[in-house]
Amino acid sequence: MAWIRKVRCQARAWQAARTEWKAEHERFKAAQRAARDRGEHPDVDHPGPPPTGFALLPWLLMGMGAFSNLLQGRTPNPWIGGLGLLAFNSLYIYVTFRAFEREKREAVSTRVALLLMGLLTTGLALGYGGNWLMFFPLLGLAVGASLRGPWLGRTGLLLTVYAAAVSAVRGGWGDATNIGYATFLSSMVTAAILGLSEAVRELRAAREELARRAVEKERLRFSRDLHDLLGHTLSVIVVKSEAARRLAPRNMDAALGQIADIESVGRQALTEIREAVTGYREGSLATELTRARSALSAASLEPVVRQSGRPLTPQTEALLGWVVREAVTNVVRHSDASRCEITVESGAEQARLTVTDNGTGKPAGRPQQGIGGTGLKGLTERLAAAGGSLTAGPSPRGGFTVTAELPVESAQFAKDPVTTAPRAS
């Protein structure tokens, strides 16, 4: 009757494992159906419900032979054998249920439990032999589930040799071969299957994290582009509208010219916003310098533009164009200046852009220390990502200065160096 109760207990454990797996599988199917109902594409490569210790419980049936010998009275000192069997099963369950969480399986308590299992398996094998040798493959299974990593191969081989040696001492070379092979197979195959399952889950988690970061990066790019585009464009429109209002009473032709510029700026802004939405906008430094002259002149500021050095790559020009746009917008809005100088210098290793005005240096709405404001902060991050830097602050001689520096790419990405004579306007 005790033997029948043991079988029923093992059957109930197996049934519990199946029930747990079915519940996880049903939750996964429900999540897939919910994703389809929302119009989303469900993950077809989902690895399924995570494994638990229940998946390794049925292997305890390998010890049924020793339990049968114990019930049939063919085991000397049955109380010792029964306590040993109970202790081994308890340690096995403890180790396998901790094997599916990295922190728990690498804990000292798990290692101690494995060591106790090894000592107990050795004692039972040497004391009884026969079916009791089957606890070595169970020990190998527990080792494979817990010791994943660089030490697994050495540990598995040492355990195999040790199990074969103990089996040879107790049952001969036939048992040594069978037990050694079963121990090696159980430890290596278990580690391979569980390690592969864990790797698939980690890769899937990494893929989801990369997708999340890509979305955040795209949102940040779009917000920066939208800020820089609309901030500059609206400032130019406001300045030119004010100029048209001032000129209308005394010079209608000049006022109509300003209105035509407003129309042109608005159309160009629509194009740039469409390009920003799709992510294909690449600014042109020459275009931004031309717009800067127009915006500064409309705001009654004297523009002075100097450019010298070798041609720049499109990527470098795009970044410096953003700096010109943001810096000139701040000059028009906040500087209270009468003159603005823009200097572009490109050498063999570095390109440098400087935007300086002769205003008060600390007007309202302008950051007083360091880099402030959404536009300048965003530009600082952009240039830092490209290996450059951006500094902004009051000038020692008065006014405000924005300086951007970028490394020049290798010659294979740029044209032959030429020198453009300084020009001013």
C-alpha positions as CSV (number, residue, x, y, z in Angstrom):
1,M,0.0,0.0,0.0
2,A,2.9,2.4,0.8
3,W,4.3,1.8,-2.7
4,I,0.9,2.6,-4.3
5,R,0.7,5.8,-2.2
6,K,4.2,6.8,-3.5
7,V,3.1,6.2,-7.1
8,R,0.0,8.2,-6.5
9,C,2.0,11.1,-5.0
10,Q,4.3,11.1,-8.1
11,A,1.3,11.0,-10.4
12,R,-0.2,14.0,-8.6
13,A,3.0,16.0,-8.9
14,W,3.1,15.2,-12.7
15,Q,-0.6,16.3,-13.0
16,A,0.2,19.5,-11.1
17,A,3.0,20.3,-13.6
18,R,0.8,19.7,-16.6
19,T,-2.0,21.8,-15.1
20,E,0.5,24.7,-14.5
21,W,1.8,24.5,-18.0
22,K,-1.7,24.4,-19.5
23,A,-2.7,27.5,-17.5
24,E,0.4,29.4,-18.7
25,H,-0.4,28.3,-22.3
26,E,-4.0,29.5,-22.1
27,R,-2.8,32.9,-20.8
28,F,-0.4,33.1,-23.7
29,K,-3.2,32.3,-26.2
30,A,-5.5,34.8,-24.5
31,A,-2.9,37.5,-24.9
32,Q,-2.5,36.6,-28.6
33,R,-6.2,36.9,-29.2
34,A,-6.4,40.2,-27.3
35,A,-3.5,41.5,-29.6
36,R,-5.4,40.4,-32.7
37,D,-8.6,42.1,-31.4
38,R,-6.7,45.4,-31.0
39,G,-5.3,45.1,-34.5
40,E,-1.8,44.4,-33.4
41,H,0.4,41.7,-34.7
42,P,0.9,39.0,-32.1
43,D,4.4,37.6,-31.4
44,V,4.5,34.4,-33.4
45,D,8.0,33.5,-32.1
46,H,7.0,33.8,-28.4
47,P,8.9,31.0,-26.6
48,G,5.8,30.1,-24.6
49,P,5.3,30.0,-20.9
50,P,8.4,30.1,-18.8
51,P,9.6,26.7,-17.5
52,T,9.4,26.0,-13.7
53,G,10.5,23.3,-11.3
54,F,7.4,21.3,-12.1
55,A,8.9,20.4,-15.5
56,L,11.7,18.5,-13.7
57,L,9.6,16.7,-11.1
58,P,8.6,13.7,-13.2
59,W,12.3,12.6,-13.4
60,L,12.0,11.6,-9.8
61,L,10.4,8.4,-11.1
62,M,13.9,7.2,-11.9
63,G,14.2,6.5,-8.2
64,M,11.2,4.2,-8.1
65,G,13.4,1.2,-8.4
66,A,15.2,2.1,-5.1
67,F,11.8,2.8,-3.5
68,S,10.5,-0.6,-4.6
69,N,13.5,-2.3,-3.1
70,L,12.8,-0.4,0.1
71,L,9.2,-1.6,0.2
72,Q,10.0,-5.2,-0.6
73,G,12.5,-5.5,2.2
74,R,15.5,-6.0,-0.1
75,T,17.3,-3.0,1.4
76,P,19.4,-3.4,4.5
77,N,18.7,-0.8,7.2
78,P,15.5,0.3,5.6
79,W,15.1,3.3,8.0
80,I,18.4,4.7,6.8
81,G,17.5,4.1,3.2
82,G,14.1,5.7,3.6
83,L,15.5,8.8,5.3
84,G,18.1,9.0,2.6
85,L,15.5,8.8,-0.1
86,L,13.4,11.4,1.5
87,A,16.4,13.7,2.0
88,F,17.5,13.3,-1.6
89,N,14.0,14.0,-3.0
90,S,13.7,17.1,-0.8
91,L,17.1,18.5,-1.9
92,Y,16.3,17.7,-5.5
93,I,13.0,19.6,-5.4
94,Y,14.7,22.5,-3.6
95,V,17.4,22.8,-6.2
96,T,15.3,22.4,-9.3
97,F,12.7,24.9,-8.2
98,R,15.5,27.5,-7.7
99,A,17.2,26.7,-11.0
100,F,15.0,28.9,-13.1
101,E,16.0,32.2,-11.4
102,R,19.5,33.4,-11.9
103,E,19.9,35.0,-8.4
104,K,18.6,31.9,-6.7
105,R,20.5,29.3,-8.6
106,E,23.7,31.2,-8.1
107,A,23.1,31.6,-4.4
108,V,25.3,29.9,-1.8
109,S,22.4,27.9,-0.4
110,T,21.8,26.3,-3.8
111,R,25.5,25.3,-4.1
112,V,25.4,23.8,-0.6
113,A,22.3,21.8,-1.5
114,L,24.1,20.4,-4.5
115,L,27.0,19.4,-2.4
116,L,24.8,17.7,0.1
117,M,23.1,15.9,-2.8
118,G,26.5,14.7,-4.0
119,L,27.5,13.4,-0.6
120,L,24.1,11.7,-0.1
121,T,24.1,10.1,-3.5
122,T,27.6,8.8,-2.9
123,G,26.6,7.3,0.4
124,L,23.4,5.6,-0.9
125,A,25.3,4.3,-4.0
126,L,28.1,2.8,-2.0
127,G,25.8,1.5,0.7
128,Y,23.2,-0.2,-1.5
129,G,24.3,-0.2,-5.2
130,G,21.8,-1.6,-7.8
131,N,18.9,0.7,-8.4
132,W,20.3,3.3,-5.9
133,L,22.9,4.1,-8.5
134,M,20.2,5.8,-10.5
135,F,20.4,8.8,-8.2
136,F,23.6,9.8,-10.0
137,P,21.7,10.8,-13.2
138,L,19.3,12.7,-11.1
139,L,22.2,14.5,-9.5
140,G,23.5,15.3,-13.0
141,L,20.1,16.7,-13.9
142,A,20.1,19.0,-10.9
143,V,23.7,20.0,-11.7
144,G,22.8,20.8,-15.3
145,A,19.8,22.8,-14.3
146,S,21.8,24.9,-11.7
147,L,25.4,25.2,-13.0
148,R,25.0,26.9,-16.4
149,G,28.0,28.8,-17.6
150,P,31.8,28.2,-18.2
151,W,32.1,25.8,-15.2
152,L,29.4,23.4,-16.5
153,G,31.5,21.4,-18.8
154,R,34.3,20.7,-16.3
155,T,31.8,20.0,-13.5
156,G,29.8,17.7,-15.8
157,L,32.9,15.7,-16.8
158,L,34.1,15.4,-13.3
159,L,30.7,14.3,-12.1
160,T,30.5,11.7,-14.9
161,V,33.9,10.2,-14.0
162,Y,33.1,10.2,-10.4
163,A,29.7,8.5,-10.9
164,A,31.4,5.9,-13.2
165,A,34.1,5.2,-10.6
166,V,31.6,4.8,-7.7
167,S,29.4,2.6,-9.9
168,A,32.4,0.5,-10.9
169,V,33.3,0.0,-7.2
170,R,29.8,-1.0,-6.3
171,G,28.4,-2.8,-9.4
172,G,31.2,-3.5,-11.9
173,W,32.2,-2.0,-15.3
174,G,28.8,-2.5,-16.8
175,D,27.1,-0.3,-14.3
176,A,29.9,2.2,-14.5
177,T,29.4,2.6,-18.3
178,N,25.6,2.9,-18.0
179,I,25.6,5.2,-15.0
180,G,28.4,7.4,-16.4
181,Y,26.7,7.8,-19.7
182,A,23.3,8.6,-18.1
183,T,24.9,11.1,-15.8
184,F,26.7,12.9,-18.5
185,L,23.7,12.9,-20.8
186,S,21.3,14.2,-18.1
187,S,23.6,17.0,-17.0
188,M,24.6,18.3,-20.5
189,V,21.2,17.9,-22.2
190,T,19.4,19.6,-19.3
191,A,21.8,22.5,-19.3
192,A,21.6,22.9,-23.1
193,I,17.8,22.9,-23.2
194,L,17.3,25.2,-20.2
195,G,20.2,27.5,-21.4
196,L,18.8,27.8,-24.9
197,S,15.3,28.6,-23.5
198,E,16.8,31.3,-21.2
199,A,18.8,32.7,-24.1
200,V,15.8,33.0,-26.3
201,R,13.9,34.9,-23.6
202,E,16.8,37.2,-22.9
203,L,17.2,37.9,-26.7
204,R,13.5,38.6,-26.9
205,A,13.7,41.0,-23.9
206,A,16.7,42.7,-25.5
207,R,14.8,43.1,-28.8
208,E,11.9,44.7,-27.1
209,E,14.2,47.0,-25.2
210,L,16.0,48.0,-28.4
211,A,12.6,48.7,-30.1
212,R,11.5,50.8,-27.1
213,R,14.7,52.8,-27.3
214,A,14.4,53.3,-31.0
215,V,10.9,54.7,-30.5
216,E,12.1,57.1,-27.8
217,K,15.0,58.2,-30.0
218,E,12.6,58.9,-32.9
219,R,10.3,60.8,-30.6
220,L,13.3,62.9,-29.4
221,R,14.5,63.5,-32.9
222,F,11.1,64.7,-34.1
223,S,10.6,67.0,-31.1
224,R,14.0,68.6,-31.6
225,D,13.4,69.0,-35.4
226,L,9.9,70.5,-34.8
227,H,11.2,72.9,-32.1
228,D,14.1,74.1,-34.3
229,L,12.0,74.3,-37.4
230,L,9.0,76.1,-36.0
231,G,11.0,78.3,-33.6
232,H,13.1,79.8,-36.3
233,T,10.4,80.0,-39.0
234,L,7.9,81.7,-36.7
235,S,10.5,84.1,-35.5
236,V,11.4,85.0,-39.1
237,I,7.7,85.4,-40.0
238,V,7.1,87.7,-37.0
239,V,10.1,89.8,-37.8
240,K,9.3,90.2,-41.5
241,S,5.6,90.9,-40.6
242,E,6.7,93.7,-38.3
243,A,9.1,95.1,-41.0
244,A,6.2,95.0,-43.6
245,R,3.9,96.8,-41.2
246,R,6.6,99.5,-40.6
247,L,7.4,99.9,-44.3
248,A,3.8,99.8,-45.6
249,P,3.0,103.5,-44.9
250,R,6.0,104.9,-46.7
251,N,7.3,102.2,-49.1
252,M,4.7,99.8,-50.3
253,D,7.1,98.0,-52.7
254,A,9.5,97.2,-49.9
255,A,6.6,96.0,-47.7
256,L,5.4,93.8,-50.5
257,G,8.9,92.3,-50.8
258,Q,8.8,91.4,-47.1
259,I,5.4,89.8,-47.6
260,A,6.7,87.8,-50.5
261,D,9.5,86.7,-48.2
262,I,7.0,85.6,-45.6
263,E,5.2,83.5,-48.2
264,S,8.5,81.9,-49.3
265,V,9.4,81.1,-45.7
266,G,6.0,79.6,-45.0
267,R,6.2,77.4,-48.1
268,Q,9.7,76.3,-47.2
269,A,8.6,75.6,-43.6
270,L,5.9,73.2,-44.9
271,T,8.4,71.3,-46.9
272,E,10.8,71.1,-44.0
273,I,8.1,69.9,-41.6
274,R,7.1,67.1,-44.0
275,E,10.8,66.1,-44.3
276,A,11.2,66.2,-40.5
277,V,8.2,63.9,-40.1
278,T,9.7,61.3,-42.4
279,G,13.2,61.7,-40.9
280,Y,14.9,62.7,-44.2
281,R,15.7,66.3,-43.6
282,E,19.4,67.2,-44.0
283,G,20.1,70.9,-43.5
284,S,22.4,72.9,-45.7
285,L,24.8,75.3,-44.1
286,A,24.8,77.6,-47.1
287,T,21.0,77.8,-47.0
288,E,20.9,78.5,-43.3
289,L,23.5,81.3,-43.7
290,T,21.4,82.9,-46.4
291,R,18.3,82.7,-44.3
292,A,20.3,84.1,-41.3
293,R,21.3,87.2,-43.4
294,S,17.7,87.7,-44.4
295,A,16.3,87.3,-40.9
296,L,18.9,89.6,-39.3
297,S,18.4,92.3,-42.0
298,A,14.7,92.2,-41.5
299,A,15.2,92.6,-37.8
300,S,17.4,95.7,-38.4
301,L,20.6,93.9,-37.4
302,E,23.8,94.1,-39.4
303,P,24.8,90.6,-40.5
304,V,28.5,89.7,-40.9
305,V,29.2,86.2,-42.3
306,R,32.7,84.8,-42.7
307,Q,33.5,81.4,-44.0
308,S,36.9,79.8,-44.6
309,G,38.6,76.4,-44.9
310,R,37.9,73.2,-46.7
311,P,34.4,72.0,-47.7
312,L,32.4,70.1,-45.1
313,T,30.6,66.8,-45.3
314,P,26.8,66.9,-45.5
315,Q,26.5,65.6,-41.9
316,T,28.7,68.3,-40.5
317,E,27.0,71.0,-42.5
318,A,23.6,69.7,-41.3
319,L,24.6,70.0,-37.6
320,L,26.2,73.4,-38.1
321,G,23.1,74.6,-40.0
322,W,21.0,73.7,-37.0
323,V,23.3,75.7,-34.7
324,V,23.1,78.7,-37.1
325,R,19.3,78.5,-37.2
326,E,18.9,78.3,-33.4
327,A,21.6,80.9,-32.5
328,V,20.2,83.5,-35.0
329,T,16.7,82.9,-33.8
330,N,17.9,83.7,-30.2
331,V,19.7,86.8,-31.5
332,V,16.5,88.1,-33.3
333,R,14.3,87.3,-30.3
334,H,16.3,88.3,-27.3
335,S,19.7,90.0,-28.0
336,D,18.7,93.7,-28.3
337,A,21.8,93.9,-30.5
338,S,22.6,95.9,-33.7
339,R,25.2,93.5,-35.1
340,C,25.6,89.8,-35.4
341,E,28.8,88.0,-36.7
342,I,28.7,84.4,-37.9
343,T,32.1,82.8,-38.5
344,V,32.7,79.3,-40.0
345,E,36.2,77.8,-39.9
346,S,37.1,74.3,-41.1
347,G,40.6,72.9,-40.6
348,A,42.2,69.6,-41.1
349,E,40.7,68.0,-37.9
350,Q,38.0,70.3,-36.7
351,A,35.2,72.6,-37.9
352,R,34.3,75.6,-35.7
353,L,31.2,77.8,-35.9
354,T,30.9,81.0,-33.8
355,V,27.8,83.3,-33.6
356,T,28.4,86.5,-31.7
357,D,26.2,89.5,-31.1
358,N,26.9,92.9,-29.5
359,G,23.8,92.9,-27.3
360,T,23.6,93.1,-23.5
361,G,24.7,89.5,-23.0
362,K,22.1,88.7,-20.4
363,P,18.7,89.7,-21.9
364,A,15.4,88.3,-20.8
365,G,14.6,84.9,-22.1
366,R,18.3,84.1,-22.7
367,P,20.1,81.6,-20.4
368,Q,22.6,83.4,-18.1
369,Q,24.9,80.5,-17.3
370,G,25.9,77.5,-19.3
371,I,23.6,75.9,-21.8
372,G,20.0,76.6,-21.3
373,G,16.7,76.5,-23.3
374,T,15.2,73.6,-25.2
375,G,16.9,74.4,-28.5
376,L,20.5,74.8,-27.1
377,K,20.1,71.7,-24.9
378,G,19.0,69.7,-27.9
379,L,21.8,70.9,-30.0
380,T,24.3,70.2,-27.2
381,E,23.1,66.5,-27.2
382,R,23.3,66.3,-31.0
383,L,26.8,67.6,-31.2
384,A,28.0,65.5,-28.3
385,A,26.6,62.4,-30.1
386,A,28.7,63.4,-33.1
387,G,31.9,63.9,-31.0
388,G,31.6,67.7,-30.9
389,S,30.6,70.3,-28.3
390,L,28.5,73.4,-27.9
391,T,29.1,76.3,-25.6
392,A,27.1,79.4,-25.0
393,G,27.4,82.4,-22.7
394,P,28.2,86.1,-22.4
395,S,31.3,87.3,-24.2
396,P,34.1,89.0,-22.3
397,R,33.8,92.0,-24.7
398,G,30.0,92.2,-24.3
399,G,27.2,90.5,-26.1
400,F,26.5,86.8,-26.3
401,T,28.5,84.0,-28.1
402,V,27.5,80.5,-29.2
403,T,30.4,78.3,-30.3
404,A,30.1,74.8,-31.9
405,E,33.0,72.5,-32.6
406,L,32.8,69.3,-34.6
407,P,35.5,66.8,-35.7
408,V,36.1,66.8,-39.5
409,E,35.6,63.4,-41.1
410,S,38.3,61.6,-43.0
411,A,39.3,62.7,-46.4
412,Q,37.5,59.8,-48.1
413,F,34.2,61.4,-47.2
414,A,35.1,65.0,-48.2
415,K,36.2,66.7,-51.3
416,D,39.7,67.9,-51.9
417,P,40.5,70.7,-49.5
418,V,40.1,74.2,-51.0
419,T,40.2,77.6,-49.3
420,T,37.3,80.0,-49.6
421,A,38.3,83.6,-49.2
422,P,36.7,85.3,-46.3
423,R,33.5,87.1,-47.3
424,A,31.4,89.5,-45.3
425,S,28.0,90.9,-45.8
